[in-house]
Amino acid sequence: MVLPCGFSPLIEIGSDKGKQLYYANLSKHEGQQSVNQQQDTQQQNIIWVALQSVMDPEVGINIVDMGMVYTVAVANNQAKVAITMTSPSCPLHVTIRKEARQAIMRRLPKLHAVDVRVVWEPPWTPELMTDEAKKTLGW
């Protein structure tokens, strides 16, 4: 995989098709802005790891491996996370959203705000799961 100039891989979660790579531009800026960007990137990585502790109670697999976490963004000590459910009729979306927020706050209690939103676009599909999750489900 070719990365844009100045970008380097930070963390990999998952495997093969389900592998999600997270990158940050660590060499373009200097001074306080660079320090803030590095802190934001570190916090994003911590959030991805924290979300691995949140289980989809119907299948017993974490929401990261299920491919239910779409985005994690951190800026100015505020986190915004977009998650989805495996079905729009999922009655557990409130519980999973709450557990995701709590998992993030346990790992990063000094964040000023954590906004976890449930989104429905794009719709979740089994292709978003990691190979490990698919194997666990017998796919």
Backbone hydrogen bonds, N-H to C=O, Kabsch-Sander energy under -0.5 kcal/mol:
donor,donor_aa,acceptor,acceptor_aa,energy
7,F,4,P,-2.2
8,S,24,A,-1.3
10,L,22,Y,-2.3
11,I,22,Y,-1.0
13,I,20,Q,-1.9
18,G,15,S,-1.6
19,K,16,D,-1.6
20,Q,13,I,-2.5
21,L,19,K,-0.5
22,Y,11,I,-1.7
24,A,8,S,-1.2
26,L,6,G,-0.9
26,L,24,A,-1.0
27,S,6,G,-0.9
33,Q,30,E,-0.5
34,S,30,E,-0.7
35,V,31,G,-2.0
36,N,32,Q,-2.8
37,Q,33,Q,-2.4
38,Q,34,S,-2.6
39,Q,35,V,-2.3
40,D,36,N,-2.7
41,T,37,Q,-2.6
42,Q,38,Q,-2.6
43,Q,39,Q,-2.6
44,Q,40,D,-2.3
45,N,41,T,-2.3
46,I,42,Q,-2.2
47,I,43,Q,-2.2
48,W,44,Q,-2.3
49,V,45,N,-2.0
50,A,46,I,-2.7
51,L,47,I,-2.6
52,Q,48,W,-0.7
52,Q,49,V,-1.0
53,S,50,A,-1.8
54,V,51,L,-1.3
55,M,53,S,-0.6
56,D,61,I,-2.8
59,V,56,D,-1.1
60,G,56,D,-2.9
61,I,56,D,-0.7
63,I,51,L,-0.5
63,I,54,V,-2.6
66,M,62,N,-1.8
67,G,64,V,-1.4
68,M,63,I,-2.5
69,V,63,I,-0.7
70,Y,68,M,-0.7
70,Y,82,A,-2.8
71,T,82,A,-1.5
73,A,80,K,-2.5
75,A,78,Q,-2.2
78,Q,75,A,-1.3
79,A,113,A,-2.9
80,K,73,A,-2.8
81,V,115,D,-3.0
82,A,71,T,-2.2
83,I,81,V,-0.5
83,I,117,R,-2.9
84,T,68,M,-2.6
90,C,87,S,-2.1
93,H,90,C,-1.0
96,I,92,L,-2.8
97,R,93,H,-2.2
98,K,94,V,-2.2
99,E,95,T,-2.7
100,A,96,I,-2.4
101,R,97,R,-2.2
102,Q,98,K,-2.4
103,A,99,E,-2.4
104,I,100,A,-2.1
105,M,101,R,-2.4
106,R,102,Q,-2.2
107,R,103,A,-1.5
108,L,104,I,-2.7
111,L,108,L,-1.7
112,H,77,N,-2.8
113,A,77,N,-0.9
115,D,79,A,-2.7
116,V,114,V,-0.7
117,R,81,V,-3.0
117,R,115,D,-0.6
119,V,83,I,-3.2
119,V,117,R,-0.6
124,W,85,M,-0.5
128,L,125,T,-2.1
129,M,126,P,-1.7
130,T,65,D,-2.5
131,D,15,S,-0.8
134,K,130,T,-2.3
135,K,131,D,-2.6
136,T,132,E,-2.4
137,L,133,A,-1.8
138,G,135,K,-1.5
139,W,134,K,-3.2
